[in-house]
Amino acid sequence: MAELGAAAIGAGATIGAALYTAASGFIARHENTHSLQVTEMRRHIADFEATYARGEVAEDDWRAYLAFRNQRVQVVVVYRILL
């Protein structure tokens, strides 16, 4: 009977370790993907703003971009408050 108890405890520990490892791996992949996306987004923003500075973006498009950017900034502020 003690062997069954030991086996159950061992199985539980193994499953717990496997879940922890899987969760840790997911979090690491998520953080890496997020960092890559942020880097790419910053590059796109810099390219778009440089294009505007060269006069290659219509004023309507620039105003739409500024409105969208301001809206996203507010969403980020709320998100950080809720964390």
C-alpha positions as CSV (number, residue, x, y, z in Angstrom):
1,M,0.0,0.0,0.0
2,A,2.9,2.3,0.8
3,E,4.2,1.7,-2.7
4,L,1.0,2.9,-4.2
5,G,1.2,6.1,-2.1
6,A,4.8,6.7,-3.1
7,A,3.9,6.1,-6.8
8,A,1.0,8.5,-6.5
9,I,3.2,11.2,-5.0
10,G,5.9,10.6,-7.6
11,A,3.4,10.8,-10.4
12,G,2.0,14.0,-9.0
13,A,5.4,15.5,-8.7
14,T,6.3,14.5,-12.2
15,I,3.1,15.9,-13.6
16,G,3.6,19.1,-11.6
17,A,7.1,19.5,-12.9
18,A,6.0,18.8,-16.5
19,L,3.3,21.5,-16.2
20,Y,5.7,24.0,-14.7
21,T,8.2,23.3,-17.5
22,A,5.6,23.7,-20.2
23,A,4.3,26.9,-18.7
24,S,7.8,28.3,-18.3
25,G,8.5,27.5,-21.9
26,F,5.3,29.1,-23.1
27,I,6.0,32.3,-21.1
28,A,9.6,32.5,-22.5
29,R,8.3,32.0,-26.1
30,H,5.6,34.6,-25.5
31,E,8.1,37.2,-24.2
32,N,10.5,36.6,-27.1
33,T,7.7,36.9,-29.7
34,H,6.4,40.1,-28.0
35,S,9.9,41.6,-28.0
36,L,10.3,40.8,-31.7
37,Q,6.9,42.3,-32.5
38,V,7.7,45.5,-30.5
39,T,11.0,45.9,-32.3
40,E,9.3,45.4,-35.7
41,M,6.5,47.8,-34.9
42,R,9.0,50.5,-33.8
43,R,10.8,50.1,-37.1
44,H,7.5,50.5,-39.0
45,I,6.7,53.6,-37.0
46,A,10.1,55.1,-37.7
47,D,9.8,54.4,-41.4
48,F,6.3,55.9,-41.6
49,E,7.3,59.0,-39.7
50,A,10.4,59.4,-41.9
51,T,8.2,59.1,-44.9
52,Y,5.9,61.8,-43.6
53,A,9.0,64.0,-42.9
54,R,9.9,63.6,-46.6
55,G,6.4,64.8,-47.5
56,E,5.3,61.5,-49.0
57,V,2.3,61.0,-46.7
58,A,-1.0,62.8,-47.2
59,E,-2.1,65.0,-44.3
60,D,-5.3,63.0,-43.9
61,D,-3.3,59.8,-43.5
62,W,-0.9,61.5,-41.0
63,R,-3.9,62.8,-38.9
64,A,-5.4,59.3,-38.9
65,Y,-2.1,57.9,-37.8
66,L,-1.8,60.4,-34.9
67,A,-5.4,59.8,-33.8
68,F,-4.8,56.0,-33.8
69,R,-1.5,56.4,-32.0
70,N,-3.1,58.6,-29.3
71,Q,-5.9,56.0,-28.9
72,R,-3.3,53.2,-28.5
73,V,-1.3,55.2,-26.0
74,Q,-4.5,55.5,-23.8
75,V,-5.1,51.8,-24.1
76,V,-1.6,51.1,-22.9
77,V,-2.0,53.5,-19.9
78,V,-5.2,51.7,-18.9
79,Y,-3.6,48.3,-19.3
80,R,-0.6,49.3,-17.1
81,I,-2.9,50.6,-14.5
82,L,-4.9,47.3,-14.4
83,L,-1.7,45.3,-14.0
